[in-house]
Amino acid sequence: VQLQAFGGGLVQAGGLLRLSCAASGRPVSKYAMGWFRQAPGKEREFVAGISSSGGSTFYGDSVKGRFTISRDNAKNTVHLQMNSLKPEDTAVYYCAQAPSGYVRSGWHLSVAYDYWGQGTQVTVSS
């Protein structure tokens, strides 16, 4: 299984970015997917998660109402639409795939995911 995250970049505060995570080896339509981020000197933080059906989505408190996770099963890709970006959103963003269609042990837990992408840098300037 390979996950490749892309779409990061430099954006001004208040702007938007759309991250994508392309999966190969295991269909996103059958497995839950998540996005995490890690800023320098900080622990990895849960950003968003989506069930295999797409019917359940979960968000970290700091991004609720601003970020939206979605999936495109035909392209085996998961997206993270990030609006109203803030400087504190600056981090490396990672996509991850869980070993089941729904994460019952806690969407925010890194150990709930068994495959990770390489990360894409998002920098928000003030």
Secondary structure, 3 states (H helix, E strand, C coil): CEEEEECCEEEECCCCEEEEEEEECCCHHHCCEEEEEECCCCCCEEEEEECCCCCCEEECCCCCCCEEEEEEHHHCEEEEEECCCCHHHCEEEEEEECCCCCCCCCCCCHHHCCEECCCEEEEEEC
